[in-house]
Amino acid sequence: MYLYLVRHGEAKREEEDPLRSLSDKGISDVSRIASHLQYLYLPVLRIFHSPKVRAKQTAEILCEYLRPVNGVTVADGLAPLDSPEVWATRIRDMKEDFMIVGHLPHLVRLASVLLCGTSVTDIIAFRTAGIVCLKRDDAGAWSLEWALAPEIVPGDGGKGYSCDSL
């Protein structure tokens, strides 16, 4: 089973937008990542996101490109300071590949619980609009498969990427 953890795109400052919706850069970064992921043919069946606007917008952009069979679902337990144990427990019974769009420090703590068994280790540095892929084996052990940040994805989402463009 694969679990994709995504940090929301860059949000506007609170003074500019109290709800902290995605900035233009945030929308662009998430769109670039989503376009690239589309060409990887990830078998994501559902995208869960926190109730915060920036996470919802990020999930909706990802949904446009990935078209998960079960769509996008707002979920509790994904706020920045929520306990990672809530989702670590939920994930134990899940068998299908899915994505979580959330926030720091929750995503770091969740990844740490899954990979190390404790939430006190900052094992992964999540980039804004970045994605981390974790894999669970048949024995229930988790491993880091790959990570992707918007800065390393070509502007066209990767479809025009070649060694000549380096």
N, C-alpha and C positions, 0 to 999 in steps of 0.2 A: 504494500500500500504506500502511496505517495501522499505527502502533506506539503502543501505550498503555503508558506507564511509570507505575507506581503505587508510591508509598512505603507501606509497611505501616502499619497503624493503631497508635495509641498502645499501648505495651507496659507491663507492670507493671515496677516497679523490681526490680533483681537481688536485693536483700535480701528482697523479698516473694516472688519467684518466680525461681529461678536460670535457668530456661529462657526467661524473659521472654515469656510468653504475652500475648495482648492483654488490656488492661484493659477494664472495662465501658465506659468512654468510647471506647476504641479500637474495640470491637465496634459500638457505636452509630454512630460516625463512618463506619466502613466500610460498615455497613448502609445508612446514609443516602445515601452516594455511590453504592453499588451499586443502590439502588432508583431513584435519579435516572437512572443510566446505562441501566437497563432501558427507560426511556421514550425513550431516544435511538436505540434499535435498533442498537447497535454490532455489526458483523459479526465479532466476535471468534471465531476458530476454536479457539484454545488459550490457556490461561493458564499461563505458566511462573513458577515461584517459587523462591526460595533454600531451602535445607534448614532454615533457622531457623524455629522454631515460629510466631513472629509473622507471618512472611511466608506460611507455609502457611495459617494461620487466615484471613488477609486474602484470599488466593486462593480459599479455600473459600467464603467469604461472597460474593465476587464471582461465583463459579461458580453459586451458588444463583440469582442474579438474571439473569445473562447467558446461562447455559446454553450454553457453547461446545461445538461439535460434537465436538471432540477432547479435551474435559475439561481437567483440571489436571495439570501435570507438574512434578515437582521437577527442578531443573536445576543443574548445576555452573556456576561462573563468575559467580555472582550475590551472593557474600558482600560485606560492606561494603568490604573492601580489595582485592577482586579487580580485575584489569586490565580496563578497559572494552574493550580491543581484542579480547578473546575474543568478546564478543557483537557488537561492531561487524562482525567478520569473519563470524560466523554469519548475521547479519541480511542481509548482501549477497546471499545465495542464497535468501532467503525471499521468497515472493510473496504469501502470504496474511496478512490482518490478525491480529495477536496481541497479547497483553498480557504484560508482565513485572512481577512484584511483587518489589520488592527493598528496598534500604537505601541510606542515605547513607554514605559519599560516592560509592558506585558509580553510582547513578542519575544524579547530577549529572555525573559524569565521562563516562558513556556518552552522555548527551544532548549534552555538549560535543563529544565526538569526532564524533558524527553531524552536528551543526549547524555546528561550527567547524573540524573536522579536528584538534583537539587536546584533550587531557583536562585541560589546566591552566586553562581558563577556566570559572569558575562562572557559567554562562549562565542557569541556571534555579534558583529557590529552591523546592525541593519541600516541601510541607506534609505533615505526618503525615496519612495516609489520603487524600492528594491524588493527582490523576491529571493527566498531561500527554499530549496527543495530538500525535504527530509524523507528518508525511506525507512519503513518498518519491515523487518524480515519476518519469516514464519514463526520465529521464536519470540517475537515481540520486542526485539532490540532495534533501536533507532540509529541511523547514521546520516551524516550530511552528504548529500549527493552533489549539489551545486548551489551557487549563489549568483545573482545577476543584479547589477546596478545600472541605472539609466545612462550613466556616463560612458559605459562601454558598448552600448547598443547603437548601431548606426542610426542616423536620423530617419531612414526609410523602414525601420523595423527589422532590417537584416535581409530583406529580399534582394537587395542590390549589392550585398556585401561580397567582396572578392579580395584576394591578396593584392590586386592592382590598386585597390582604393586605400591601401595603408600608407 
